[in-house]
Amino acid sequence: MRDEARVPTEVSYHGGKFSWGYDIPLHVDAIRWLWFLLLTDRDLEEGTMLSAAAYFATGNEVPIHPVAKGFRLRANQVMADYLRGLWDHSIASIAQSHGESFIKNVRFHAVITLPAAWQERGRRAIENAAGEAGIMNDRPAGATQLSIVPRPMATALATLGQDNRLVRQGELYTVCYLGSRRADVQTYQVIQVSPVILQRVLQPTWGTCPGDQVENGFESLLRSCLGDALNYLSQADVKEVVTGEWQIGIKPAFQKHGDTKKYYVNIPAHSVKNPASLDSQYNSRMKNGRLQLSSADIEQVFAEYVSTIRPLIWGQMQRICSNNLKATGILAAGGLGSNPYLYDLIKDTYQPSGYTVLHSYPHQTAACWGAIYHGLVAASQEHQIPTSK
């Protein structure tokens, strides 16, 4: 069992066996981007249709995925299977640390975070999937409560709530929630300081990225460096390099160093027919099974993603100005928003104009901590915390 703060939102039905998250074998294709399966075409803005649509039949009532051959799965069922795996794992982890009797004698409050621009149909769909997953099943201690909070709001709650001495009532914060598949830019107003309660003040700007731009960019970089040698690697080997060397290693920590810093990627030698010939025959940057990359190489991997998110952030800032409002700060959040390179990019662009640019905290798990914050505040207050319903 892996001990990670985050888990991929992926499932597989390979060979008739269900697996999810990190349990999916490397050699198996996975159904990804599960949140988007619950949306209809009407929920997606024109021009932002997902490339994932190529995996599924038209409509979202009975989507068929090529790696789920032999199954006829409803989108809601796929999402429910994932949530069931996540919920069962969470309950088992709590039982291990607190004991079975604790599980039986406490009520649960489950908080699910969703993209900011989801419409009511999407919210109802995730509520139905949570029910189908067993999250709302009857328990001895009482009914489980379910709340849904926009993901940008959750990250803002986690960051601003950790030290509310820095927050003033009435201030506006623009949250740039940057994921690998989707970017949401949303502005919230602080309507209460202790505890921090936020309210959406403008419609979000958002967009979907054509494929995993950053991951695809890294694979393209590998191909340009290795040439035909990449064909010697199996699908599992490539996935291992992208996941281990890139997603866990280089991507979260990359920041611009010019050409002074070098990055090294281990290429599985056992998958290359003649590892010794790789250095001289394919690329002078390959030494002893390690590919040497420069800062400029890595920056190029982010280039297409940067071109996607820049107009989204600019559009939200223009929306603020056109409504005669002024944002106090900009918060970079999300899996890619926590990357130092993208944070510095936002900071260098907007800090000279007087904006305070913050990094979400904790970086990779801010949405989770914000969901907990939201749930605790909701439990302690008689009124419901405003969300973007």
C-alpha positions as CSV (number, residue, x, y, z in Angstrom):
1,M,0.0,0.0,0.0
2,R,1.3,3.4,-1.0
3,D,1.3,6.3,1.5
4,E,0.6,9.3,-0.7
5,A,-1.3,12.6,0.0
6,R,-3.1,12.4,-3.4
7,V,-4.4,9.6,-5.5
8,P,-5.2,9.7,-9.3
9,T,-8.8,9.9,-10.3
10,E,-8.6,6.8,-12.5
11,V,-10.2,3.4,-12.6
12,S,-9.7,0.3,-14.7
13,Y,-11.9,-2.8,-15.5
14,H,-9.0,-4.7,-17.1
15,G,-9.6,-8.5,-17.4
16,G,-13.0,-8.1,-15.6
17,K,-11.3,-6.9,-12.4
18,F,-11.9,-3.4,-11.0
19,S,-9.0,-1.4,-9.8
20,W,-8.6,2.3,-8.9
21,G,-5.9,4.9,-8.2
22,Y,-2.4,3.5,-7.6
23,D,-3.7,0.0,-7.7
24,I,-4.0,0.1,-11.5
25,P,-1.1,-1.9,-13.0
26,L,1.3,0.1,-15.1
27,H,0.7,-1.9,-18.3
28,V,-3.1,-1.3,-18.1
29,D,-4.9,1.6,-19.7
30,A,-7.2,3.5,-17.3
31,I,-10.4,5.5,-17.5
32,R,-9.3,9.0,-16.5
33,W,-10.9,12.4,-15.9
34,L,-13.9,10.8,-14.2
35,W,-15.4,14.1,-13.0
36,F,-16.1,15.1,-16.6
37,L,-18.0,11.9,-17.4
38,L,-21.0,13.3,-15.3
39,L,-21.3,16.4,-17.5
40,T,-23.4,16.7,-20.6
41,D,-22.5,18.7,-23.7
42,R,-24.7,21.5,-22.4
43,D,-22.4,21.8,-19.4
44,L,-19.3,22.4,-21.5
45,E,-18.7,25.8,-23.1
46,E,-18.4,25.9,-26.8
47,G,-14.8,25.4,-27.9
48,T,-13.7,23.6,-24.7
49,M,-15.0,20.1,-25.6
50,L,-12.7,17.5,-23.9
51,S,-10.4,15.3,-25.9
52,A,-11.7,12.6,-23.6
53,A,-14.9,12.6,-25.7
54,A,-13.0,10.4,-28.1
55,Y,-13.0,7.6,-25.5
56,F,-16.8,7.7,-25.0
57,A,-20.0,7.3,-27.0
58,T,-22.1,10.4,-27.7
59,G,-24.0,11.5,-24.6
60,N,-23.2,10.5,-21.0
61,E,-25.9,8.0,-20.1
62,V,-24.1,4.9,-21.5
63,P,-20.5,5.8,-22.3
64,I,-18.3,2.9,-23.5
65,H,-14.6,3.0,-22.9
66,P,-12.2,0.8,-25.0
67,V,-10.3,-0.4,-22.0
68,A,-13.6,-1.6,-20.4
69,K,-14.4,-4.1,-23.1
70,G,-17.3,-6.4,-22.2
71,F,-18.7,-3.8,-19.8
72,R,-21.6,-1.5,-20.4
73,L,-21.1,1.2,-17.9
74,R,-23.1,4.3,-17.0
75,A,-21.0,7.3,-16.3
76,N,-22.5,7.5,-12.8
77,Q,-21.5,3.9,-12.2
78,V,-17.9,4.5,-13.1
79,M,-17.8,7.5,-10.8
80,A,-19.5,5.6,-8.0
81,D,-17.0,2.7,-8.3
82,Y,-14.1,5.2,-7.8
83,L,-15.8,6.9,-4.9
84,R,-16.6,3.6,-3.3
85,G,-12.9,2.6,-3.5
86,L,-11.9,6.0,-2.0
87,W,-14.5,5.9,0.7
88,D,-13.7,2.3,1.8
89,H,-10.0,3.1,1.9
90,S,-10.7,6.2,4.0
91,I,-12.9,4.3,6.5
92,A,-10.2,1.5,6.7
93,S,-7.5,4.1,7.4
94,I,-9.6,5.8,10.1
95,A,-10.3,2.4,11.7
96,Q,-6.6,1.5,11.7
97,S,-5.7,4.7,13.6
98,H,-8.7,5.0,15.9
99,G,-10.2,1.5,16.2
100,E,-13.4,-0.1,14.9
101,S,-15.5,1.1,17.9
102,F,-14.7,4.7,16.9
103,I,-16.1,4.1,13.4
104,K,-19.3,2.7,14.8
105,N,-19.9,5.5,17.3
106,V,-19.3,8.7,15.3
107,R,-21.2,10.4,12.5
108,F,-19.5,11.3,9.3
109,H,-19.6,14.5,7.3
110,A,-18.3,13.9,3.7
111,V,-17.2,16.9,1.7
112,I,-16.6,16.5,-2.0
113,T,-14.8,19.3,-4.0
114,L,-15.8,20.0,-7.6
115,P,-14.7,22.4,-10.3
116,A,-16.0,25.9,-9.8
117,A,-18.1,26.2,-13.0
118,W,-20.1,23.0,-12.5
119,Q,-23.8,23.5,-13.0
120,E,-26.6,22.1,-10.9
121,R,-26.9,19.0,-13.1
122,G,-23.2,18.1,-12.4
123,R,-23.7,18.6,-8.6
124,R,-26.8,16.3,-8.6
125,A,-24.8,13.7,-10.6
126,I,-22.0,13.6,-8.0
127,E,-24.5,13.4,-5.2
128,N,-26.2,10.4,-6.9
129,A,-22.8,8.8,-7.5
130,A,-21.9,9.3,-3.8
131,G,-25.2,7.6,-2.8
132,E,-24.5,4.7,-5.2
133,A,-21.0,4.4,-3.8
134,G,-22.5,3.7,-0.3
135,I,-21.2,6.9,1.3
136,M,-24.8,7.8,2.4
137,N,-25.6,4.3,3.7
138,D,-27.3,4.0,7.1
139,R,-24.9,3.8,10.0
140,P,-25.4,3.1,13.8
141,A,-24.3,6.6,14.8
142,G,-26.6,8.4,12.4
143,A,-26.9,9.6,8.9
144,T,-23.8,10.7,7.0
145,Q,-23.9,14.4,5.9
146,L,-22.7,15.2,2.4
147,S,-21.5,18.7,1.3
148,I,-20.1,19.9,-2.0
149,V,-17.7,22.8,-2.2
150,P,-16.0,24.3,-5.2
151,R,-12.4,23.3,-5.4
152,P,-11.0,26.8,-5.8
153,M,-13.0,27.9,-2.7
154,A,-11.6,24.9,-0.7
155,T,-8.0,25.8,-1.5
156,A,-8.7,29.5,-0.6
157,L,-10.2,28.4,2.8
158,A,-7.2,26.2,3.5
159,T,-4.7,29.0,2.7
160,L,-6.5,32.0,4.2
161,G,-7.8,30.1,7.1
162,Q,-4.4,29.0,8.4
163,D,-3.7,32.6,9.5
164,N,-6.8,34.7,9.4
165,R,-4.8,37.6,10.9
166,L,-3.7,38.4,7.4
167,V,-7.3,38.5,6.1
168,R,-9.7,41.4,6.3
169,Q,-13.5,41.4,5.8
170,G,-14.5,42.6,2.3
171,E,-11.2,41.7,0.6
172,L,-11.3,39.9,-2.7
173,Y,-9.1,37.0,-3.7
174,T,-8.8,35.5,-7.1
175,V,-8.0,31.8,-7.1
176,C,-6.2,30.3,-10.0
177,Y,-6.9,26.6,-9.6
178,L,-4.6,24.9,-12.2
179,G,-5.1,21.2,-12.9
180,S,-3.6,19.2,-15.7
181,R,-7.0,18.8,-17.4
182,R,-8.8,21.9,-16.4
183,A,-8.1,25.4,-15.1
184,D,-10.6,27.4,-13.0
185,V,-10.1,31.1,-12.2
186,Q,-12.6,32.3,-9.6
187,T,-12.9,35.4,-7.4
188,Y,-14.2,35.3,-3.8
189,Q,-15.0,37.9,-1.2
190,V,-14.2,37.5,2.5
191,I,-17.5,37.9,4.3
192,Q,-16.3,36.7,7.7
193,V,-12.8,36.5,9.1
194,S,-13.0,34.2,12.1
195,P,-13.6,31.6,10.9
196,V,-13.0,32.5,7.3
197,I,-16.1,32.4,5.1
198,L,-16.0,33.2,1.4
199,Q,-18.6,34.0,-1.2
200,R,-18.3,34.0,-4.9
201,V,-18.6,37.5,-6.4
202,L,-18.1,36.9,-10.2
203,Q,-18.6,34.1,-12.7
204,P,-15.5,32.0,-13.1
205,T,-13.3,31.9,-16.2
206,W,-12.4,28.3,-17.0
207,G,-11.1,26.1,-19.7
208,T,-10.2,22.5,-20.4
209,C,-6.8,21.6,-21.8
210,P,-6.6,19.4,-25.0
211,G,-5.1,16.3,-23.5
212,D,-2.7,16.2,-20.6
213,Q,-0.6,19.0,-22.1
214,V,2.2,18.9,-19.7
215,E,2.5,15.1,-19.5
216,N,2.2,14.9,-23.3
217,G,4.8,17.6,-23.6
218,F,7.2,15.5,-21.5
219,E,6.6,12.4,-23.6
220,S,7.3,14.5,-26.7
221,L,10.5,15.7,-25.1
222,L,11.5,12.1,-24.4
223,R,10.8,11.1,-28.0
224,S,12.8,14.0,-29.4
225,C,15.8,13.1,-27.2
226,L,15.6,9.3,-27.5
227,G,14.3,9.0,-31.1
228,D,13.6,5.4,-32.1
229,A,15.0,4.2,-28.7
230,L,11.7,5.1,-27.2
231,N,10.0,2.4,-29.2
232,Y,12.1,-0.2,-27.3
233,L,10.2,0.8,-24.1
234,S,7.0,-0.9,-23.2
235,Q,3.8,1.0,-22.4
236,A,4.4,0.2,-18.7
237,D,8.0,1.5,-18.9
238,V,6.9,4.8,-20.4
239,K,4.2,5.1,-17.8
240,E,6.7,4.4,-15.1
241,V,9.1,7.1,-16.4
242,V,6.3,9.7,-16.7
243,T,4.8,8.9,-13.3
244,G,7.9,8.4,-11.3
245,E,10.5,10.6,-12.9
246,W,8.2,13.4,-14.1
247,Q,4.9,13.6,-12.2
248,I,6.4,12.8,-8.8
249,G,10.0,14.0,-9.4
250,I,10.6,16.9,-11.7
251,K,7.1,18.5,-12.3
252,P,6.1,19.5,-8.8
253,A,9.5,21.1,-8.0
254,F,10.5,22.7,-11.2
255,Q,11.4,26.3,-11.2
256,K,13.2,28.4,-13.7
257,H,17.0,28.3,-13.4
258,G,18.1,29.3,-16.9
259,D,20.4,26.6,-18.2
260,T,22.4,26.2,-14.9
261,K,20.4,23.3,-13.4
262,K,20.4,19.8,-15.0
263,Y,17.6,17.2,-14.6
264,Y,18.3,13.5,-14.9
265,V,15.7,11.0,-16.0
266,N,16.3,7.3,-15.5
267,I,15.4,5.2,-18.5
268,P,14.6,1.5,-17.8
269,A,17.7,-0.2,-19.2
270,H,16.0,-3.7,-19.3
271,S,13.5,-2.5,-21.9
272,V,16.2,-1.4,-24.4
273,K,17.5,-4.1,-26.6
274,N,21.0,-2.9,-26.5
275,P,21.5,-0.4,-23.6
276,A,25.2,0.0,-24.2
277,S,24.5,1.4,-27.7
278,L,22.0,3.9,-26.5
279,D,24.5,6.6,-25.6
280,S,26.4,6.7,-28.9
281,Q,23.7,5.6,-31.4
282,Y,20.7,7.7,-30.2
283,N,21.7,10.7,-28.2
284,S,24.8,12.2,-26.7
285,R,22.8,13.3,-23.6
286,M,22.2,9.7,-22.6
287,K,24.8,8.4,-20.2
288,N,24.5,5.2,-18.2
289,G,20.8,4.9,-18.7
290,R,20.2,8.5,-17.6
291,L,18.8,11.2,-19.8
292,Q,20.2,14.7,-19.1
293,L,17.7,17.6,-19.5
294,S,18.2,21.3,-19.2
295,S,16.0,23.9,-17.5
296,A,15.1,25.2,-21.0
297,D,14.0,21.7,-22.0
298,I,11.6,21.5,-19.0
299,E,10.3,25.1,-19.6
300,Q,9.4,24.1,-23.1
301,V,7.2,21.2,-21.7
302,F,5.1,23.8,-19.9
303,A,4.9,26.2,-22.9
304,E,1.5,25.0,-24.3
305,Y,-0.1,24.8,-20.9
306,V,1.0,28.4,-20.1
307,S,-0.5,29.6,-23.4
308,T,-3.8,28.0,-22.3
309,I,-4.0,29.5,-18.7
310,R,-2.8,33.0,-19.4
311,P,-6.0,34.2,-21.1
312,L,-8.1,32.6,-18.4
313,I,-6.4,34.5,-15.6
314,W,-6.3,37.7,-17.7
315,G,-10.0,37.3,-18.4
316,Q,-10.9,37.1,-14.8
317,M,-8.8,40.1,-13.9
318,Q,-10.5,42.1,-16.7
319,R,-13.9,40.9,-15.3
320,I,-12.9,42.3,-11.9
321,C,-11.9,45.7,-13.4
322,S,-15.1,46.0,-15.5
323,N,-17.2,45.5,-12.3
324,N,-15.2,48.3,-10.6
325,L,-13.7,45.9,-8.1
326,K,-10.2,45.4,-6.9
327,A,-8.6,42.1,-5.9
328,T,-6.3,42.1,-2.9
329,G,-4.5,38.9,-3.8
330,I,-4.1,36.1,-6.3
331,L,-3.8,32.6,-5.1
332,A,-2.1,29.9,-7.2
333,A,-3.5,26.5,-6.4
334,G,-4.1,23.0,-7.8
335,G,-1.8,20.3,-8.9
336,L,0.0,22.5,-11.4
337,G,-0.8,25.8,-9.5
338,S,1.5,24.5,-6.7
339,N,4.4,24.2,-9.2
340,P,7.0,26.9,-8.4
341,Y,7.6,27.8,-12.1
342,L,3.9,28.5,-12.7
343,Y,3.6,30.4,-9.4
344,D,6.6,32.6,-10.3
345,L,5.0,33.2,-13.8
346,I,1.8,34.5,-12.1
347,K,3.8,36.5,-9.6
348,D,6.0,38.2,-12.1
349,T,3.0,39.1,-14.2
350,Y,0.7,40.6,-11.5
351,Q,2.8,41.5,-8.5
352,P,4.2,44.6,-10.2
353,S,0.6,45.9,-10.5
354,G,0.1,45.7,-6.7
355,Y,-1.4,42.3,-6.2
356,T,-0.3,40.0,-3.4
357,V,0.4,36.6,-5.1
358,L,0.0,33.7,-2.7
359,H,0.8,30.0,-3.0
360,S,-1.9,27.5,-1.7
361,Y,-1.0,25.7,1.5
362,P,-0.4,22.9,1.9
363,H,0.6,22.9,-1.7
364,Q,-0.6,19.6,-3.0
365,T,-3.4,18.9,-0.6
366,A,-4.9,22.4,0.0
367,A,-8.3,21.4,-1.5
368,C,-8.5,18.5,1.0
369,W,-7.6,20.6,4.0
370,G,-10.1,23.3,2.7
371,A,-12.8,20.7,2.5
372,I,-12.1,19.7,6.1
373,Y,-12.2,23.4,7.1
374,H,-15.5,23.9,5.3
375,G,-17.0,20.9,7.1
376,L,-15.8,21.9,10.5
377,V,-17.2,25.4,10.1
378,A,-20.5,24.1,8.8
379,A,-20.8,21.9,11.8
380,S,-20.2,24.7,14.2
381,Q,-22.5,27.3,12.6
382,E,-26.3,27.2,12.3
383,H,-26.3,28.8,8.9
384,Q,-24.9,27.0,5.8
385,I,-21.7,28.4,4.3
386,P,-22.4,30.1,1.0
387,T,-21.1,28.2,-2.0
388,S,-21.3,28.8,-5.7
389,K,-24.7,27.1,-6.1
